[in-house]
Amino acid sequence: MSASVVWATELSLGWDLTPASMAASAVRSELYLFTGVVDVLPGARPDRVVVVHSGPAKPEAWRSELREAGIIP
């Protein structure tokens, strides 16, 4: 059995989303569209989430998707 490697990337949203758990849930539903996104967790600050993913981080593409979905300005 081979082990899967995942990374955690803090993603700055540039906008406070509160409560953090609801923000992570909204962001998660959009970022699951990307192959490799495993989970989205609340960040330490209300303007950040932590994206758990396999493969390379795609912060600009992730933010672009969130803008198109109306989650961030």
PDB file of N, H, CA, C and O in Angstrom:
ATOM      1  N   MET A   1       0.851  -1.177   0.000  1.00  0.00           N
ATOM      2  CA  MET A   1       0.000   0.000   0.000  1.00  0.00           C
ATOM      3  C   MET A   1       0.894   1.237   0.000  1.00  0.00           C
ATOM      4  O   MET A   1       1.803   1.344   0.823  1.00  0.00           O
ATOM      5  N   SER A   2       0.643   2.171  -0.916  1.00  0.00           N
ATOM      6  H   SER A   2      -0.096   2.085  -1.584  1.00  0.00           H
ATOM      7  CA  SER A   2       1.453   3.381  -0.976  1.00  0.00           C
ATOM      8  C   SER A   2       0.774   4.494  -0.188  1.00  0.00           C
ATOM      9  O   SER A   2      -0.452   4.573  -0.114  1.00  0.00           O
ATOM     10  N   ALA A   3       1.597   5.343   0.391  1.00  0.00           N
ATOM     11  H   ALA A   3       2.593   5.279   0.331  1.00  0.00           H
ATOM     12  CA  ALA A   3       1.081   6.462   1.175  1.00  0.00           C
ATOM     13  C   ALA A   3       0.814   7.644   0.253  1.00  0.00           C
ATOM     14  O   ALA A   3       1.587   7.907  -0.669  1.00  0.00           O
ATOM     15  N   SER A   4      -0.261   8.343   0.498  1.00  0.00           N
ATOM     16  H   SER A   4      -0.888   8.130   1.247  1.00  0.00           H
ATOM     17  CA  SER A   4      -0.569   9.551  -0.260  1.00  0.00           C
ATOM     18  C   SER A   4       0.070  10.742   0.431  1.00  0.00           C
ATOM     19  O   SER A   4       0.091  10.829   1.658  1.00  0.00           O
ATOM     20  N   VAL A   5       0.585  11.652  -0.368  1.00  0.00           N
ATOM     21  H   VAL A   5       0.567  11.582  -1.365  1.00  0.00           H
ATOM     22  CA  VAL A   5       1.189  12.865   0.170  1.00  0.00           C
ATOM     23  C   VAL A   5       0.212  14.010  -0.041  1.00  0.00           C
ATOM     24  O   VAL A   5      -0.290  14.214  -1.146  1.00  0.00           O
ATOM     25  N   VAL A   6      -0.052  14.748   1.015  1.00  0.00           N
ATOM     26  H   VAL A   6       0.356  14.582   1.913  1.00  0.00           H
ATOM     27  CA  VAL A   6      -0.901  15.932   0.913  1.00  0.00           C
ATOM     28  C   VAL A   6      -0.178  17.116   1.540  1.00  0.00           C
ATOM     29  O   VAL A   6       0.682  16.952   2.404  1.00  0.00           O
ATOM     30  N   TRP A   7      -0.538  18.293   1.094  1.00  0.00           N
ATOM     31  H   TRP A   7      -1.237  18.426   0.392  1.00  0.00           H
ATOM     32  CA  TRP A   7       0.022  19.525   1.627  1.00  0.00           C
ATOM     33  C   TRP A   7      -1.113  20.368   2.176  1.00  0.00           C
ATOM     34  O   TRP A   7      -2.276  20.179   1.819  1.00  0.00           O
ATOM     35  N   ALA A   8      -0.764  21.295   3.044  1.00  0.00           N
ATOM     36  H   ALA A   8       0.181  21.448   3.335  1.00  0.00           H
ATOM     37  CA  ALA A   8      -1.721  22.263   3.566  1.00  0.00           C
ATOM     38  C   ALA A   8      -1.208  23.651   3.203  1.00  0.00           C
ATOM     39  O   ALA A   8      -0.099  24.032   3.577  1.00  0.00           O
ATOM     40  N   THR A   9      -2.017  24.393   2.482  1.00  0.00           N
ATOM     41  H   THR A   9      -2.918  24.084   2.179  1.00  0.00           H
ATOM     42  CA  THR A   9      -1.644  25.733   2.041  1.00  0.00           C
ATOM     43  C   THR A   9      -2.628  26.732   2.616  1.00  0.00           C
ATOM     44  O   THR A   9      -3.836  26.611   2.415  1.00  0.00           O
ATOM     45  N   GLU A  10      -2.105  27.728   3.338  1.00  0.00           N
ATOM     46  H   GLU A  10      -1.124  27.827   3.501  1.00  0.00           H
ATOM     47  CA  GLU A  10      -2.969  28.785   3.849  1.00  0.00           C
ATOM     48  C   GLU A  10      -3.323  29.711   2.690  1.00  0.00           C
ATOM     49  O   GLU A  10      -2.442  30.200   1.983  1.00  0.00           O
ATOM     50  N   LEU A  11      -4.596  29.941   2.507  1.00  0.00           N
ATOM     51  H   LEU A  11      -5.311  29.544   3.082  1.00  0.00           H
ATOM     52  CA  LEU A  11      -5.077  30.770   1.408  1.00  0.00           C
ATOM     53  C   LEU A  11      -5.681  32.046   1.971  1.00  0.00           C
ATOM     54  O   LEU A  11      -6.668  32.009   2.706  1.00  0.00           O
ATOM     55  N   SER A  12      -5.078  33.175   1.620  1.00  0.00           N
ATOM     56  H   SER A  12      -4.276  33.205   1.024  1.00  0.00           H
ATOM     57  CA  SER A  12      -5.613  34.469   2.024  1.00  0.00           C
ATOM     58  C   SER A  12      -6.765  34.823   1.096  1.00  0.00           C
ATOM     59  O   SER A  12      -6.613  34.826  -0.125  1.00  0.00           O
ATOM     60  N   LEU A  13      -7.909  35.118   1.679  1.00  0.00           N
ATOM     61  H   LEU A  13      -8.033  35.115   2.671  1.00  0.00           H
ATOM     62  CA  LEU A  13      -9.092  35.438   0.892  1.00  0.00           C
ATOM     63  C   LEU A  13      -9.208  36.934   0.623  1.00  0.00           C
ATOM     64  O   LEU A  13      -9.935  37.355  -0.277  1.00  0.00           O
ATOM     65  N   GLY A  14      -8.484  37.737   1.409  1.00  0.00           N
ATOM     66  H   GLY A  14      -7.894  37.395   2.140  1.00  0.00           H
ATOM     67  CA  GLY A  14      -8.553  39.178   1.237  1.00  0.00           C
ATOM     68  C   GLY A  14      -9.854  39.778   1.745  1.00  0.00           C
ATOM     69  O   GLY A  14     -10.165  40.937   1.470  1.00  0.00           O
ATOM     70  N   TRP A  15     -10.609  38.983   2.486  1.00  0.00           N
ATOM     71  H   TRP A  15     -10.357  38.041   2.709  1.00  0.00           H
ATOM     72  CA  TRP A  15     -11.926  39.418   2.954  1.00  0.00           C
ATOM     73  C   TRP A  15     -12.295  38.567   4.151  1.00  0.00           C
ATOM     74  O   TRP A  15     -12.157  37.344   4.104  1.00  0.00           O
ATOM     75  N   ASP A  16     -12.764  39.190   5.225  1.00  0.00           N
ATOM     76  H   ASP A  16     -12.877  40.183   5.263  1.00  0.00           H
ATOM     77  CA  ASP A  16     -13.164  38.421   6.402  1.00  0.00           C
ATOM     78  C   ASP A  16     -14.457  37.666   6.117  1.00  0.00           C
ATOM     79  O   ASP A  16     -15.455  38.251   5.698  1.00  0.00           O
ATOM     80  N   LEU A  17     -14.419  36.370   6.350  1.00  0.00           N
ATOM     81  H   LEU A  17     -13.608  35.895   6.690  1.00  0.00           H
ATOM     82  CA  LEU A  17     -15.618  35.542   6.245  1.00  0.00           C
ATOM     83  C   LEU A  17     -15.879  34.959   7.626  1.00  0.00           C
ATOM     84  O   LEU A  17     -15.048  34.219   8.153  1.00  0.00           O
ATOM     85  N   THR A  18     -17.012  35.281   8.211  1.00  0.00           N
ATOM     86  H   THR A  18     -17.687  35.883   7.783  1.00  0.00           H
ATOM     87  CA  THR A  18     -17.304  34.786   9.544  1.00  0.00           C
ATOM     88  C   THR A  18     -18.697  34.162   9.557  1.00  0.00           C
ATOM     89  O   THR A  18     -19.541  34.560   8.753  1.00  0.00           O
ATOM     90  N   PRO A  19     -18.965  33.215  10.424  1.00  0.00           N
ATOM     91  CA  PRO A  19     -17.975  32.542  11.269  1.00  0.00           C
ATOM     92  C   PRO A  19     -17.036  31.678  10.433  1.00  0.00           C
ATOM     93  O   PRO A  19     -17.367  31.278   9.317  1.00  0.00           O
ATOM     94  N   ALA A  20     -15.886  31.404  10.981  1.00  0.00           N
ATOM     95  H   ALA A  20     -15.617  31.729  11.887  1.00  0.00           H
ATOM     96  CA  ALA A  20     -14.836  30.697  10.239  1.00  0.00           C
ATOM     97  C   ALA A  20     -15.297  29.336   9.730  1.00  0.00           C
ATOM     98  O   ALA A  20     -14.953  28.943   8.616  1.00  0.00           O
ATOM     99  N   SER A  21     -16.067  28.622  10.530  1.00  0.00           N
ATOM    100  H   SER A  21     -16.347  28.942  11.435  1.00  0.00           H
ATOM    101  CA  SER A  21     -16.515  27.292  10.099  1.00  0.00           C
ATOM    102  C   SER A  21     -17.449  27.382   8.891  1.00  0.00           C
ATOM    103  O   SER A  21     -17.399  26.530   8.004  1.00  0.00           O
ATOM    104  N   MET A  22     -18.297  28.407   8.855  1.00  0.00           N
ATOM    105  H   MET A  22     -18.338  29.099   9.575  1.00  0.00           H
ATOM    106  CA  MET A  22     -19.192  28.587   7.721  1.00  0.00           C
ATOM    107  C   MET A  22     -18.399  29.006   6.484  1.00  0.00           C
ATOM    108  O   MET A  22     -18.692  28.568   5.371  1.00  0.00           O
ATOM    109  N   ALA A  23     -17.402  29.851   6.688  1.00  0.00           N
ATOM    110  H   ALA A  23     -17.164  30.206   7.592  1.00  0.00           H
ATOM    111  CA  ALA A  23     -16.552  30.280   5.578  1.00  0.00           C
ATOM    112  C   ALA A  23     -15.844  29.086   4.964  1.00  0.00           C
ATOM    113  O   ALA A  23     -15.819  28.937   3.742  1.00  0.00           O
ATOM    114  N   ALA A  24     -15.273  28.240   5.799  1.00  0.00           N
ATOM    115  H   ALA A  24     -15.294  28.362   6.791  1.00  0.00           H
ATOM    116  CA  ALA A  24     -14.567  27.062   5.290  1.00  0.00           C
ATOM    117  C   ALA A  24     -15.524  26.161   4.526  1.00  0.00           C
ATOM    118  O   ALA A  24     -15.146  25.582   3.508  1.00  0.00           O
ATOM    119  N   SER A  25     -16.743  26.037   4.996  1.00  0.00           N
ATOM    120  H   SER A  25     -17.050  26.508   5.823  1.00  0.00           H
ATOM    121  CA  SER A  25     -17.731  25.197   4.323  1.00  0.00           C
ATOM    122  C   SER A  25     -18.081  25.756   2.946  1.00  0.00           C
ATOM    123  O   SER A  25     -18.157  25.004   1.974  1.00  0.00           O
ATOM    124  N   ALA A  26     -18.291  27.058   2.853  1.00  0.00           N
ATOM    125  H   ALA A  26     -18.229  27.669   3.642  1.00  0.00           H
ATOM    126  CA  ALA A  26     -18.621  27.684   1.569  1.00  0.00           C
ATOM    127  C   ALA A  26     -17.458  27.565   0.596  1.00  0.00           C
ATOM    128  O   ALA A  26     -17.654  27.257  -0.580  1.00  0.00           O
ATOM    129  N   VAL A  27     -16.255  27.809   1.084  1.00  0.00           N
ATOM    130  H   VAL A  27     -16.096  28.059   2.040  1.00  0.00           H
ATOM    131  CA  VAL A  27     -15.062  27.715   0.243  1.00  0.00           C
ATOM    132  C   VAL A  27     -14.847  26.268  -0.186  1.00  0.00           C
ATOM    133  O   VAL A  27     -14.516  26.000  -1.342  1.00  0.00           O
ATOM    134  N   ARG A  28     -15.033  25.349   0.738  1.00  0.00           N
ATOM    135  H   ARG A  28     -15.302  25.567   1.676  1.00  0.00           H
ATOM    136  CA  ARG A  28     -14.848  23.920   0.441  1.00  0.00           C
ATOM    137  C   ARG A  28     -15.731  23.486  -0.726  1.00  0.00           C
ATOM    138  O   ARG A  28     -15.266  22.798  -1.635  1.00  0.00           O
ATOM    139  N   SER A  29     -16.989  23.882  -0.704  1.00  0.00           N
ATOM    140  H   SER A  29     -17.367  24.440   0.034  1.00  0.00           H
ATOM    141  CA  SER A  29     -17.902  23.440  -1.759  1.00  0.00           C
ATOM    142  C   SER A  29     -17.440  23.910  -3.136  1.00  0.00           C
ATOM    143  O   SER A  29     -17.654  23.208  -4.125  1.00  0.00           O
ATOM    144  N   GLU A  30     -16.822  25.065  -3.219  1.00  0.00           N
ATOM    145  H   GLU A  30     -16.649  25.635  -2.416  1.00  0.00           H
ATOM    146  CA  GLU A  30     -16.314  25.559  -4.503  1.00  0.00           C
ATOM    147  C   GLU A  30     -14.984  24.918  -4.881  1.00  0.00           C
ATOM    148  O   GLU A  30     -14.773  24.562  -6.040  1.00  0.00           O
ATOM    149  N   LEU A  31     -14.084  24.769  -3.907  1.00  0.00           N
ATOM    150  H   LEU A  31     -14.256  25.058  -2.965  1.00  0.00           H
ATOM    151  CA  LEU A  31     -12.751  24.265  -4.243  1.00  0.00           C
ATOM    152  C   LEU A  31     -12.735  22.764  -4.500  1.00  0.00           C
ATOM    153  O   LEU A  31     -11.770  22.249  -5.065  1.00  0.00           O
ATOM    154  N   TYR A  32     -13.787  22.051  -4.097  1.00  0.00           N
ATOM    155  H   TYR A  32     -14.571  22.469  -3.638  1.00  0.00           H
ATOM    156  CA  TYR A  32     -13.861  20.625  -4.439  1.00  0.00           C
ATOM    157  C   TYR A  32     -13.969  20.423  -5.949  1.00  0.00           C
ATOM    158  O   TYR A  32     -13.811  19.303  -6.436  1.00  0.00           O
ATOM    159  N   LEU A  33     -14.233  21.485  -6.685  1.00  0.00           N
ATOM    160  H   LEU A  33     -14.362  22.395  -6.290  1.00  0.00           H
ATOM    161  CA  LEU A  33     -14.256  21.399  -8.143  1.00  0.00           C
ATOM    162  C   LEU A  33     -12.861  21.129  -8.703  1.00  0.00           C
ATOM    163  O   LEU A  33     -12.720  20.649  -9.828  1.00  0.00           O
ATOM    164  N   PHE A  34     -11.829  21.441  -7.913  1.00  0.00           N
ATOM    165  H   PHE A  34     -11.943  21.831  -6.999  1.00  0.00           H
ATOM    166  CA  PHE A  34     -10.450  21.240  -8.347  1.00  0.00           C
ATOM    167  C   PHE A  34      -9.983  19.839  -7.987  1.00  0.00           C
ATOM    168  O   PHE A  34     -10.131  19.394  -6.849  1.00  0.00           O
ATOM    169  N   THR A  35      -9.420  19.150  -8.969  1.00  0.00           N
ATOM    170  H   THR A  35      -9.300  19.511  -9.894  1.00  0.00           H
ATOM    171  CA  THR A  35      -8.811  17.852  -8.698  1.00  0.00           C
ATOM    172  C   THR A  35      -7.670  18.069  -7.718  1.00  0.00           C
ATOM    173  O   THR A  35      -6.863  18.980  -7.903  1.00  0.00           O
ATOM    174  N   GLY A  36      -7.591  17.271  -6.709  1.00  0.00           N
ATOM    175  H   GLY A  36      -8.246  16.530  -6.558  1.00  0.00           H
ATOM    176  CA  GLY A  36      -6.502  17.369  -5.753  1.00  0.00           C
ATOM    177  C   GLY A  36      -6.858  18.063  -4.459  1.00  0.00           C
ATOM    178  O   GLY A  36      -6.143  17.903  -3.470  1.00  0.00           O
ATOM    179  N   VAL A  37      -7.945  18.835  -4.424  1.00  0.00           N
ATOM    180  H   VAL A  37      -8.526  18.965  -5.228  1.00  0.00           H
ATOM    181  CA  VAL A  37      -8.343  19.466  -3.164  1.00  0.00           C
ATOM    182  C   VAL A  37      -9.007  18.399  -2.308  1.00  0.00           C
ATOM    183  O   VAL A  37     -10.010  17.799  -2.696  1.00  0.00           O
ATOM    184  N   VAL A  38      -8.424  18.177  -1.135  1.00  0.00           N
ATOM    185  H   VAL A  38      -7.610  18.664  -0.820  1.00  0.00           H
ATOM    186  CA  VAL A  38      -8.885  17.124  -0.229  1.00  0.00           C
ATOM    187  C   VAL A  38      -9.843  17.681   0.816  1.00  0.00           C
ATOM    188  O   VAL A  38     -10.846  17.046   1.142  1.00  0.00           O
ATOM    189  N   ASP A  39      -9.536  18.874   1.344  1.00  0.00           N
ATOM    190  H   ASP A  39      -8.721  19.389   1.079  1.00  0.00           H
ATOM    191  CA  ASP A  39     -10.378  19.476   2.372  1.00  0.00           C
ATOM    192  C   ASP A  39     -10.056  20.956   2.472  1.00  0.00           C
ATOM    193  O   ASP A  39      -9.023  21.406   1.978  1.00  0.00           O
ATOM    194  N   VAL A  40     -10.936  21.709   3.108  1.00  0.00           N
ATOM    195  H   VAL A  40     -11.776  21.343   3.510  1.00  0.00           H
ATOM    196  CA  VAL A  40     -10.714  23.119   3.412  1.00  0.00           C
ATOM    197  C   VAL A  40     -11.090  23.308   4.869  1.00  0.00           C
ATOM    198  O   VAL A  40     -12.189  22.948   5.293  1.00  0.00           O
ATOM    199  N   LEU A  41     -10.165  23.876   5.632  1.00  0.00           N
ATOM    200  H   LEU A  41      -9.272  24.167   5.288  1.00  0.00           H
ATOM    201  CA  LEU A  41     -10.341  24.054   7.070  1.00  0.00           C
ATOM    202  C   LEU A  41     -10.327  25.537   7.417  1.00  0.00           C
ATOM    203  O   LEU A  41      -9.752  26.334   6.676  1.00  0.00           O
ATOM    204  N   PRO A  42     -10.950  25.922   8.534  1.00  0.00           N
ATOM    205  CA  PRO A  42     -10.871  27.319   8.957  1.00  0.00           C
ATOM    206  C   PRO A  42      -9.421  27.712   9.212  1.00  0.00           C
ATOM    207  O   PRO A  42      -8.632  26.914   9.718  1.00  0.00           O
ATOM    208  N   GLY A  43      -9.078  28.940   8.859  1.00  0.00           N
ATOM    209  H   GLY A  43      -9.719  29.589   8.448  1.00  0.00           H
ATOM    210  CA  GLY A  43      -7.742  29.456   9.135  1.00  0.00           C
ATOM    211  C   GLY A  43      -7.674  30.067  10.521  1.00  0.00           C
ATOM    212  O   GLY A  43      -8.667  30.104  11.247  1.00  0.00           O
ATOM    213  N   ALA A  44      -6.500  30.541  10.877  1.00  0.00           N
ATOM    214  H   ALA A  44      -5.693  30.511  10.287  1.00  0.00           H
ATOM    215  CA  ALA A  44      -6.296  31.165  12.182  1.00  0.00           C
ATOM    216  C   ALA A  44      -6.926  32.554  12.238  1.00  0.00           C
ATOM    217  O   ALA A  44      -7.182  33.080  13.321  1.00  0.00           O
ATOM    218  N   ARG A  45      -7.176  33.145  11.073  1.00  0.00           N
ATOM    219  H   ARG A  45      -6.969  32.717  10.193  1.00  0.00           H
ATOM    220  CA  ARG A  45      -7.795  34.468  10.987  1.00  0.00           C
ATOM    221  C   ARG A  45      -9.042  34.368  10.107  1.00  0.00           C
ATOM    222  O   ARG A  45      -9.138  33.458   9.283  1.00  0.00           O
ATOM    223  N   PRO A  46      -9.997  35.287  10.266  1.00  0.00           N
ATOM    224  CA  PRO A  46     -11.245  35.189   9.502  1.00  0.00           C
ATOM    225  C   PRO A  46     -11.097  35.448   8.003  1.00  0.00           C
ATOM    226  O   PRO A  46     -12.038  35.227   7.240  1.00  0.00           O
ATOM    227  N   ASP A  47      -9.924  35.914   7.577  1.00  0.00           N
ATOM    228  H   ASP A  47      -9.159  36.094   8.196  1.00  0.00           H
ATOM    229  CA  ASP A  47      -9.716  36.152   6.147  1.00  0.00           C
ATOM    230  C   ASP A  47      -8.873  35.059   5.498  1.00  0.00           C
ATOM    231  O   ASP A  47      -8.345  35.247   4.402  1.00  0.00           O
ATOM    232  N   ARG A  48      -8.746  33.915   6.175  1.00  0.00           N
ATOM    233  H   ARG A  48      -9.175  33.762   7.065  1.00  0.00           H
ATOM    234  CA  ARG A  48      -7.907  32.832   5.661  1.00  0.00           C
ATOM    235  C   ARG A  48      -8.567  31.474   5.878  1.00  0.00           C
ATOM    236  O   ARG A  48      -9.309  31.259   6.836  1.00  0.00           O
ATOM    237  N   VAL A  49      -8.266  30.568   4.950  1.00  0.00           N
ATOM    238  H   VAL A  49      -7.663  30.742   4.172  1.00  0.00           H
ATOM    239  CA  VAL A  49      -8.625  29.164   5.112  1.00  0.00           C
ATOM    240  C   VAL A  49      -7.381  28.348   4.812  1.00  0.00           C
ATOM    241  O   VAL A  49      -6.432  28.849   4.209  1.00  0.00           O
ATOM    242  N   VAL A  50      -7.387  27.105   5.228  1.00  0.00           N
ATOM    243  H   VAL A  50      -8.158  26.698   5.718  1.00  0.00           H
ATOM    244  CA  VAL A  50      -6.287  26.192   4.935  1.00  0.00           C
ATOM    245  C   VAL A  50      -6.814  25.159   3.948  1.00  0.00           C
ATOM    246  O   VAL A  50      -7.768  24.434   4.231  1.00  0.00           O
ATOM    247  N   VAL A  51      -6.177  25.107   2.790  1.00  0.00           N
ATOM    248  H   VAL A  51      -5.403  25.696   2.559  1.00  0.00           H
ATOM    249  CA  VAL A  51      -6.571  24.161   1.746  1.00  0.00           C
ATOM    250  C   VAL A  51      -5.647  22.957   1.829  1.00  0.00           C
ATOM    251  O   VAL A  51      -4.431  23.090   1.689  1.00  0.00           O
ATOM    252  N   VAL A  52      -6.220  21.786   2.058  1.00  0.00           N
ATOM    253  H   VAL A  52      -7.208  21.678   2.172  1.00  0.00           H
ATOM    254  CA  VAL A  52      -5.461  20.534   2.085  1.00  0.00           C
ATOM    255  C   VAL A  52      -5.580  19.940   0.685  1.00  0.00           C
ATOM    256  O   VAL A  52      -6.683  19.738   0.179  1.00  0.00           O
ATOM    257  N   HIS A  53      -4.435  19.664   0.067  1.00  0.00           N
ATOM    258  H   HIS A  53      -3.539  19.829   0.478  1.00  0.00           H
ATOM    259  CA  HIS A  53      -4.460  19.242  -1.333  1.00  0.00           C
ATOM    260  C   HIS A  53      -3.317  18.302  -1.649  1.00  0.00           C
ATOM    261  O   HIS A  53      -2.300  18.283  -0.956  1.00  0.00           O
ATOM    262  N   SER A  54      -3.495  17.524  -2.702  1.00  0.00           N
ATOM    263  H   SER A  54      -4.321  17.539  -3.265  1.00  0.00           H
ATOM    264  CA  SER A  54      -2.404  16.740  -3.270  1.00  0.00           C
ATOM    265  C   SER A  54      -1.999  17.471  -4.546  1.00  0.00           C
ATOM    266  O   SER A  54      -2.832  18.124  -5.175  1.00  0.00           O
ATOM    267  N   GLY A  55      -0.770  17.371  -4.921  1.00  0.00           N
ATOM    268  H   GLY A  55      -0.094  16.841  -4.410  1.00  0.00           H
ATOM    269  CA  GLY A  55      -0.302  18.099  -6.095  1.00  0.00           C
ATOM    270  C   GLY A  55       0.010  19.541  -5.761  1.00  0.00           C
ATOM    271  O   GLY A  55      -0.026  19.940  -4.597  1.00  0.00           O
ATOM    272  N   PRO A  56       0.319  20.326  -6.790  1.00  0.00           N
ATOM    273  CA  PRO A  56       0.744  21.706  -6.557  1.00  0.00           C
ATOM    274  C   PRO A  56      -0.393  22.599  -6.064  1.00  0.00           C
ATOM    275  O   PRO A  56      -1.560  22.397  -6.398  1.00  0.00           O
ATOM    276  N   ALA A  57      -0.015  23.591  -5.259  1.00  0.00           N
ATOM    277  H   ALA A  57       0.934  23.755  -4.988  1.00  0.00           H
ATOM    278  CA  ALA A  57      -0.975  24.596  -4.805  1.00  0.00           C
ATOM    279  C   ALA A  57      -1.344  25.491  -5.983  1.00  0.00           C
ATOM    280  O   ALA A  57      -0.511  25.778  -6.842  1.00  0.00           O
ATOM    281  N   LYS A  58      -2.599  25.928  -6.014  1.00  0.00           N
ATOM    282  H   LYS A  58      -3.276  25.695  -5.316  1.00  0.00           H
ATOM    283  CA  LYS A  58      -3.081  26.795  -7.096  1.00  0.00           C
ATOM    284  C   LYS A  58      -3.840  27.985  -6.510  1.00  0.00           C
ATOM    285  O   LYS A  58      -5.015  28.183  -6.821  1.00  0.00           O
ATOM    286  N   PRO A  59      -3.173  28.785  -5.658  1.00  0.00           N
ATOM    287  CA  PRO A  59      -3.902  29.844  -4.953  1.00  0.00           C
ATOM    288  C   PRO A  59      -4.592  30.852  -5.865  1.00  0.00           C
ATOM    289  O   PRO A  59      -5.703  31.284  -5.558  1.00  0.00           O
ATOM    290  N   GLU A  60      -3.974  31.235  -6.967  1.00  0.00           N
ATOM    291  H   GLU A  60      -3.072  30.883  -7.217  1.00  0.00           H
ATOM    292  CA  GLU A  60      -4.620  32.210  -7.857  1.00  0.00           C
ATOM    293  C   GLU A  60      -5.859  31.613  -8.520  1.00  0.00           C
ATOM    294  O   GLU A  60      -6.883  32.285  -8.640  1.00  0.00           O
ATOM    295  N   ALA A  61      -5.771  30.373  -8.945  1.00  0.00           N
ATOM    296  H   ALA A  61      -4.939  29.827  -8.847  1.00  0.00           H
ATOM    297  CA  ALA A  61      -6.932  29.705  -9.549  1.00  0.00           C
ATOM    298  C   ALA A  61      -8.030  29.513  -8.510  1.00  0.00           C
ATOM    299  O   ALA A  61      -9.211  29.684  -8.814  1.00  0.00           O
ATOM    300  N   TRP A  62      -7.648  29.160  -7.292  1.00  0.00           N
ATOM    301  H   TRP A  62      -6.689  29.021  -7.045  1.00  0.00           H
ATOM    302  CA  TRP A  62      -8.643  28.981  -6.233  1.00  0.00           C
ATOM    303  C   TRP A  62      -9.368  30.294  -5.957  1.00  0.00           C
ATOM    304  O   TRP A  62     -10.596  30.323  -5.879  1.00  0.00           O
ATOM    305  N   ARG A  63      -8.598  31.397  -5.807  1.00  0.00           N
ATOM    306  H   ARG A  63      -7.601  31.374  -5.870  1.00  0.00           H
ATOM    307  CA  ARG A  63      -9.228  32.697  -5.545  1.00  0.00           C
ATOM    308  C   ARG A  63     -10.118  33.122  -6.718  1.00  0.00           C
ATOM    309  O   ARG A  63     -11.192  33.684  -6.506  1.00  0.00           O
ATOM    310  N   SER A  64      -9.684  32.861  -7.933  1.00  0.00           N
ATOM    311  H   SER A  64      -8.811  32.404  -8.105  1.00  0.00           H
ATOM    312  CA  SER A  64     -10.482  33.205  -9.110  1.00  0.00           C
ATOM    313  C   SER A  64     -11.829  32.480  -9.078  1.00  0.00           C
ATOM    314  O   SER A  64     -12.866  33.080  -9.362  1.00  0.00           O
ATOM    315  N   GLU A  65     -11.812  31.208  -8.736  1.00  0.00           N
ATOM    316  H   GLU A  65     -10.970  30.721  -8.505  1.00  0.00           H
ATOM    317  CA  GLU A  65     -13.057  30.433  -8.630  1.00  0.00           C
ATOM    318  C   GLU A  65     -13.962  31.009  -7.544  1.00  0.00           C
ATOM    319  O   GLU A  65     -15.176  31.099  -7.728  1.00  0.00           O
ATOM    320  N   LEU A  66     -13.374  31.397  -6.414  1.00  0.00           N
ATOM    321  H   LEU A  66     -12.388  31.323  -6.264  1.00  0.00           H
ATOM    322  CA  LEU A  66     -14.164  31.954  -5.314  1.00  0.00           C
ATOM    323  C   LEU A  66     -14.761  33.306  -5.694  1.00  0.00           C
ATOM    324  O   LEU A  66     -15.873  33.630  -5.276  1.00  0.00           O
ATOM    325  N   ARG A  67     -14.032  34.101  -6.484  1.00  0.00           N
ATOM    326  H   ARG A  67     -13.128  33.838  -6.823  1.00  0.00           H
ATOM    327  CA  ARG A  67     -14.576  35.374  -6.975  1.00  0.00           C
ATOM    328  C   ARG A  67     -15.762  35.118  -7.916  1.00  0.00           C
ATOM    329  O   ARG A  67     -16.807  35.758  -7.802  1.00  0.00           O
ATOM    330  N   GLU A  68     -15.582  34.178  -8.839  1.00  0.00           N
ATOM    331  H   GLU A  68     -14.733  33.658  -8.931  1.00  0.00           H
ATOM    332  CA  GLU A  68     -16.658  33.863  -9.791  1.00  0.00           C
ATOM    333  C   GLU A  68     -17.908  33.360  -9.077  1.00  0.00           C
ATOM    334  O   GLU A  68     -19.026  33.606  -9.530  1.00  0.00           O
ATOM    335  N   ALA A  69     -17.720  32.658  -7.964  1.00  0.00           N
ATOM    336  H   ALA A  69     -16.812  32.458  -7.596  1.00  0.00           H
ATOM    337  CA  ALA A  69     -18.853  32.132  -7.195  1.00  0.00           C
ATOM    338  C   ALA A  69     -19.471  33.189  -6.283  1.00  0.00           C
ATOM    339  O   ALA A  69     -20.502  32.939  -5.658  1.00  0.00           O
ATOM    340  N   GLY A  70     -18.849  34.374  -6.200  1.00  0.00           N
ATOM    341  H   GLY A  70     -18.011  34.577  -6.707  1.00  0.00           H
ATOM    342  CA  GLY A  70     -19.372  35.444  -5.361  1.00  0.00           C
ATOM    343  C   GLY A  70     -19.060  35.292  -3.884  1.00  0.00           C
ATOM    344  O   GLY A  70     -19.673  35.959  -3.051  1.00  0.00           O
ATOM    345  N   ILE A  71     -18.115  34.425  -3.549  1.00  0.00           N
ATOM    346  H   ILE A  71     -17.617  33.883  -4.226  1.00  0.00           H
ATOM    347  CA  ILE A  71     -17.768  34.213  -2.144  1.00  0.00           C
ATOM    348  C   ILE A  71     -16.822  35.296  -1.644  1.00  0.00           C
ATOM    349  O   ILE A  71     -16.903  35.714  -0.489  1.00  0.00           O
ATOM    350  N   ILE A  72     -15.920  35.750  -2.520  1.00  0.00           N
ATOM    351  H   ILE A  72     -15.854  35.411  -3.458  1.00  0.00           H
ATOM    352  CA  ILE A  72     -15.027  36.857  -2.172  1.00  0.00           C
ATOM    353  C   ILE A  72     -15.119  37.910  -3.272  1.00  0.00           C
ATOM    354  O   ILE A  72     -15.444  37.592  -4.416  1.00  0.00           O
ATOM    355  N   PRO A  73     -14.831  39.165  -2.924  1.00  0.00           N
ATOM    356  CA  PRO A  73     -14.910  40.232  -3.944  1.00  0.00           C
ATOM    357  C   PRO A  73     -13.720  40.194  -4.892  1.00  0.00           C
ATOM    358  O   PRO A  73     -13.630  41.017  -5.803  1.00  0.00           O
TER     359      PRO A  73
END
